[in-house]
Amino acid sequence: MSKNRKTTLVTASALATAVLLSGCGLFGGEEKKQIDPPQSASYLEESEMEMVEESVGADTETEGTEEAVETTVPTELYLIDKNGYVVSQTMDLPKTEGVAKQALEYLVVNGPISQMLPNDFRAVLPADTEMTVNIKDGTATVDFSNEFATYNEEDEQRILESVTWTLTQFDAINKVKIQLNGKELDSMPVGGTPISDELTRADGINLNTAGAVDIMNTSPITVYYIGGEAENYYYVPVTKRVSNDGANVIEATIKELAAGPGHGTGLLSQFQTGVKLLEDPKIEDGKVTLDFNESIYGSFEEKMVSEHVLNTLVLSLTEQKEIESVAVTVNGEAGLKTEDGGDLTEPVTRPQKVNTGSF
């Protein structure tokens, strides 16, 4: 998993489709930019987001300035949307020590998230649930109060995914263990879903095993599709099982993007079914170069790539540890443009936070 790094953009009204660009980026210039930049933004320095075991511990004072640094920190909260998908929404939470515990507190029904919930989203953990979080050697052990066991059974897998993905956004956490009132759980208390000793992002999210006949001969990949509605789109991670035979993980990811999320899922893809790679992917120093056929243009007549095609491609591929940025060519030629007319001249990197903005 390509995890969010230290310098974080705090946005007041960023669009959910923003993607950070390396080098000259889509619009030229020397600094990182965004597709559809927010109306207002400020940056937190690297030290602001560092966590040592359980807390950030960064100093809130800034020398040589009249005001202290921002008092909020953008944090990804994995909430449940109207279709039942677990989806990150980036919220500006009060800056505090113990950010891991704070993030979980914002997942509780009727908790501090109540006044911040985006439209058609709901909190994950049962009302009045309390917890402690102990972080050691990359593992976060979460001890929930008895209220945790009062959730609806249909939310059981979603809770596991939400807690795991919310906590592992922090660089100090790679694995999660769950306890209930001091006792480690090997299965969930309501529906009995088994819990491995350590939960990780490798366990997947919004699991979709459709078409996987022989599970033992498959591997998981996580791809991003489009959720929500026009003007309020957001990106939904879906873990699929793909055959261990044939295509490599990059080719398999593009194939799943082109195949789409499937009917009745409530999700969308702007990839055309005819999108194919003309050459084997090339990976060098964290950059993957992909040469597509002209189907990557979709409905555009010009040499132009849809914003959602580009974003879902980058989000999906940077789930792989070895990939940090994506360069795109068509028929071996660069010089593409984005749908707003910007030049796609440099590799595109993953945004530091996904699905930012106000709803």
N, C-alpha and C positions, 0 to 999 in steps of 0.2 A: 504494500500500500504506500503510495506516495503521500506522505502526511503533510499537514499544514505547517508551515515554517514560522519563524519568529517575528518577522516584521508584518504587522497586520493592518489592514486598511479598515478604518472605522467609517461607515457610511450612514448618512442620515436618510437618503432616498435613492439608493443604488438599485438598478434593475436586476432582476433575478438572473439575467442571462450574461452577466459580466464575466469576462475572461481576461486575465492579466497576460500581457504580451512581453516577450523578451526583446532586448535590443531595440531596433527601430520600431518593431511592432507593426500593427496594421496602419497606423497613421503617420509613421515617420517620427523623427525626433530621437533624442538620446536616452530618455528615461522610460521606465515601464509605464504603460498606459492601459486603459480599459476600453473594451467595446462598450459604447453607451456609458460614458463616465458619469458618476453620481453628481448631483447638484452641489453637494458639499462633502468634503472628506478631510480627514486628518490622520496622521500616521503615528503608531506607537513604535518606539524603538525596540531593538532586539531584546534588550533586558526586560522589557515590560512583559513579555510572554513566556519567559523562561520559568520552568517549574523545577524546583529541587524537591523531590519526593512529593509531598502533599500540596505544596503551594507555590505560587509564582514568586512571592517575596521581593518583587521589584519596588524600588524607591519611587514614591509618588511626587517627589520634588524635582524640578528641573532648574539647574543652575543657569544664570544669565538670562532668564526670562521672567516676565512679570507674573505669569500664571503657571500653576502646576499643570502637569500633563493631563490628558483626558482622564476622567474618573470612571469611564466605562470601557469594557473590553468586549469586542465582538466574539461571541461564542456560538458554536453550532449545537442546536438542540434538536434531537431526532424525535419528531412528533408524528402523530398519525393523521393522514389526510382523509378526505371524505370517502375515498375508495379503499381505505384500509392499508395504504402503503406507509411504511416508515420512511420519513423524508426529513433531511436536515433543513432547518430554517435558522439563519444566523441572526441572533439577537444581541443588542448592546446591553450587557449585564453590568451591574455596579462592580467596579474594580475592588477586589478583595483577596485576602489570602484564602487558601482552601478552595481554589476555583473548581476542582473536580467535584467536591461535595456541592458547591453552589449550582453547578450545571445540573446535577441530579435533582436538586430541590426545585428547579424550574421545570421539571418534568411531571410534577405532582399536580393532580386535579385539585382545583380551587386554591392552588398555591400562588406564588408571586407571578407565575406565567399568565394568570387569568386575564389581566388587562392588556396583555401583549399578543395573545394568540392571533395568528393570521386567519383570515376567513377560511372556513371549511377545514380547519385543523383542530385537533384536540390533544390534551395532555395524555400522558402514558401511565403514570403510576397512580395507584388508588389514593383518594383523598386522605390527608392526615398522615401519610407515610413519612417516617423519619429515617435517617440513615447516618452511619459513620463511614468514612472512607479512609483506609490506610494504604499507603503506596510504598512498596518496597521492591527494589530490584526489577522495576518495570511492570510489576503486577499490582493492580488496585483491588483490594479486598473490600467489598461493600457489605456492610451488615445492616439489613433492613429491620424495621420494627414490625410488630405483628400485623399492622394494617396492610402491609405489602401483600398479604395472602387473601385480600378481599377483591381482587380484580376479576373481570369476566374471563372465562376460559378462552374465549375467542381471541383475546389479546395476549395470551401467554407467550407465543413465539415473538410477537411484536415487542413485548417488554424486554425479552432477552436481547433482541437486536438493538433496540433503542439505547438501553443501558450500555451495551458493549461499544457501539459506534459513537455515542456521546463521549464516553470516557477516553476512548483511544484516539480522539482528535488531539489530545495533549501528548507532547513528545515524551514525557516521562512515563507514559502508560502504553504498554503493548498488549497486556492480558488482563482479564477481569475474573475475579472469583466472587461468588454470591453466597451470603449467609443470611439466615433468618433468625433474629433474636439470639445471635451468638453461635448458632449451629450451621455448619457448612451444608449446603444443599447439593444433593446429587440428582435431584429432579425438582421440577417446579411444583409448588404446593397445591395448586388447584387441578390442573389437567395432567400432571405427571410427566410433562416433557422432560426427557433426560437432559442433564447439564454436565458437560465435560468438566474436568478439573480446572481448566482455564479457557475462558471464552476469548476469542479473537475475531478480527474482521475476516479471517479466512473461513469462519463459519457461515459467512454470507449474510445477505439482507434481502428481504422481499423475495424469498426463494421461489423459483419457477423451474420445476423439473419436467415440464411438458416436453414430450418427444424424447426423453432420455430413457430408453428401454433398458439398457444395462448400466445401472448406476455405478457399479464397481469399475466399469471401464470408461468412466468420465471424470472430468476435472471441473471445478467451479471457476467461472469468470463473472465479473460484475460489470454490467454495461448500464449506461444511463439513457433513459428515455424522457420524453416530455410529459409532464403532468399539468393539471390545472386547466385554465381556459385562457383564451386570447386576452392579452394585456396583463395577465397574471400567471404566466407560465413559470414553472419551476422544473428542476431536474430530479428524476427519481432513479435511484440505483436499484437494479434488479440482478440477482445472482442466478445464473443459468448453469446447467450442466452440459458440457460439450464433450464429444468423443475424444479419447486419447489418441485415436488413429488419425493420421493425415495432417491437417493444417496445424500450424503453430498457434500460440495464444493470440498473437496480433491478428493473424488472418481470421482466426475464429471469432475474435471480437468484432471485426469489421463485418463478417458474415452475419452475426447476430444483429448488429445495427441495421444492416440492409434488410434482414428478414422482418424486422419490426417487432413490436411487443406482442402482437397477436390480437385477434378480435376479442372484444368483451373485456379487455384489461383496463380500459379507461385511460390508456397511455397512447402517446403518439410518437412517430419518428418522421423526420424529414428526409431520411435517406431513401433513395430510390432502390427498388429491388435489383436493378441491374448494375449497381455499384460494384466494381471489382478492382483489385490491385493488378497492375500490369507487370510489376517487378517484385521480387522478394523484398520485404521490409529491410531497411539498413539501419542498424543501431550503432551509434558511436558517441561515447562520452555522455550518455543519458539522452541523446537526441535520436528519435526514430524518424526516418524519411520515408514517406509513402507516395508512391506514384500511382494515381488512379486513372481510370478511364473517364470519359466525359460525362458519364452518368452522375458523377459527383456534383455537377452543376445543377442537377434537378430540373426545375422549370425555368431556370434562368437561360436566356439566349446568349448572354455574354459569358466571358470566363470569370464567373463569379460563384462564390461558395456561400451558402446560407449560414447565417449566424448560428442557428440551432444545430446544423450539421457539424459545424466546426466545434461548437461547445461540447456536444455529446461525444464527439470523437476524442477530444482532448481529455475530458473527464474519464471516459472509459479506459483509454490506453494508459493514463497515468496512475491507474489503480495497480499497474504492474511496477514492482520495485525498481526495475532497471530503467524505466522510462520517466524522464522529467519534462521533455518537451516534444512537440510534434511539428514536423515540416511537411508541407503538402505540395506536390507537383501533379500535373496532368499531362499525360503523354510525354513525360520526361521534361516538361517545360515548367518553369516557375513563372512569376509575374501575375499571379492570380489576384483577384480583388474580393473583398467582402461585400455583402449586399448593400452596405452604406457607402461604397465607393472607395474604402480604404485599401491600401496596398498590403497584400499578404506576403511580405518580403522576409520575415524572420520566423523562426520556430515559435510556436505558441505554447506557453506554460500553463499549468493548472492554476486556477485562482486560489488564493490563500484561504478563502472561505467560500462556500457554495450556497447559492440561494440567499443572497443578501437583499435587503430592501424592505420597504414598508408595504403593508397590504391594507 
